[in-house]
Amino acid sequence: MIIPYKQISPDALQGLIEEFITREGTDYGEMEFSLTQKVSQVERQLARGDIVIVFDSATESVSILTKHDASIIEPNND
């Protein structure tokens, strides 16, 4: 289920984004960015709709996915 990011409290959204950014194996390329810069980049991607927040009821977990990946998992949410 896709959760609109505006329906998440600011503190919860900040925590979710920071967890996503600091997740082991996440690669941001050759340039180094501060955590604040990375959070801003993710917020912009959420606002544009490039990425979405997805709740998986089977595992009761929340993830951030590209819109394309989310549409594969939940084809009726385009």
DRENDO-325812 format. One record per residue (C-alpha): x, y negated, z; residue in one letter; residue number from 1. Coordinates in Angstrom, 2 decimals. Each point is the difference from the previous one (the first is absolute). Layout:
DRENDO-325812
NODE    east   north      up aa   i
NODE       X       Y       Z  A NUM
...
//
This chain:
DRENDO-325812
NODE    east   north      up aa   i
NODE    0.00    0.00    0.00  M   1
NODE    1.40   -3.38   -1.00  I   2
NODE   -0.13   -2.52    2.85  I   3
NODE   -0.10   -3.67   -1.05  P   4
NODE    3.03   -1.60    1.63  Y   5
NODE   -2.06   -3.03    1.09  K   6
NODE   -2.08    2.30    2.23  Q   7
NODE    3.06    0.93    2.06  I   8
NODE    0.98   -2.19    2.94  S   9
NODE    3.10   -2.13   -0.63  P  10
NODE    1.99    1.85    2.69  D  11
NODE   -0.95    3.43   -1.33  A  12
NODE    0.77   -1.07   -3.57  L  13
NODE    3.40   -1.36    1.06  Q  14
NODE    0.82    3.28    1.74  G  15
NODE   -1.13    2.05   -2.99  L  16
NODE    2.06   -2.07   -2.42  I  17
NODE    3.09    0.12    2.22  E  18
NODE   -0.33    3.79    0.37  E  19
NODE   -0.30    0.30   -3.77  F  20
NODE    3.07   -2.17   -0.55  I  21
NODE    2.19    1.74    2.56  T  22
NODE   -1.08    3.52   -0.94  R  23
NODE    3.06    2.13   -0.61  E  24
NODE    0.83    0.30   -3.68  G  25
NODE   -1.64   -3.24   -1.08  T  26
NODE    2.22   -1.66   -2.61  D  27
NODE   -0.19   -3.67   -0.90  Y  28
NODE    2.73   -0.06   -2.62  G  29
NODE    3.32   -1.77   -0.06  E  30
NODE   -1.03   -3.26    1.70  M  31
NODE   -0.23   -0.19    3.78  E  32
NODE   -3.12   -1.62    1.46  F  33
NODE   -0.90   -0.78    3.60  S  34
NODE   -2.93    1.76    1.64  L  35
NODE   -1.96   -3.26   -0.23  T  36
NODE    0.66   -0.24   -3.73  Q  37
NODE   -1.00    3.63   -0.53  K  38
NODE   -3.23   -0.49    1.97  V  39
NODE   -0.83   -3.01   -2.17  S  40
NODE    0.64    2.03   -3.15  Q  41
NODE   -2.34    2.77    1.17  V  42
NODE   -2.67   -2.54    1.01  E  43
NODE    0.14   -1.54   -3.49  R  44
NODE   -0.33    3.45   -1.60  Q  45
NODE   -3.05    0.72    2.19  L  46
NODE   -1.55   -3.35   -0.93  A  47
NODE    0.55    0.68   -3.72  R  48
NODE   -1.42    3.50    0.34  G  49
NODE    3.21    1.67   -1.21  D  50
NODE    0.05    2.11    3.15  I  51
NODE   -2.81    1.11    2.30  V  52
NODE   -0.44    1.40    3.49  I  53
NODE   -1.39    3.53    0.04  V  54
NODE   -1.42    1.94    2.94  F  55
NODE    0.26    3.79   -0.23  D  56
NODE   -2.78    1.50    2.12  S  57
NODE    1.55    3.48   -0.16  A  58
NODE    3.21   -1.12    1.70  T  59
NODE   -1.50   -3.09    1.66  E  60
NODE    2.89   -2.05   -1.36  S  61
NODE    0.36   -3.25   -1.86  V  62
NODE    2.34   -0.61   -2.94  S  63
NODE    0.82   -2.72   -2.46  I  64
NODE   -0.15    1.21   -3.59  L  65
NODE    0.15   -1.54   -3.43  T  66
NODE   -3.41   -0.63   -1.48  K  67
NODE    0.80    2.59   -2.66  H  68
NODE    0.91    2.71    2.53  D  69
NODE   -3.11   -0.77    2.04  A  70
NODE   -2.17    0.30   -3.12  S  71
NODE    1.40    3.49   -0.62  I  72
NODE   -0.87    1.06    3.54  I  73
NODE   -3.37   -1.73    0.03  E  74
NODE   -1.09   -0.48   -3.62  P  75
NODE   -3.34   -1.62    0.92  N  76
NODE    1.65   -3.00    1.70  N  77
NODE    1.24   -1.83   -3.13  D  78
//
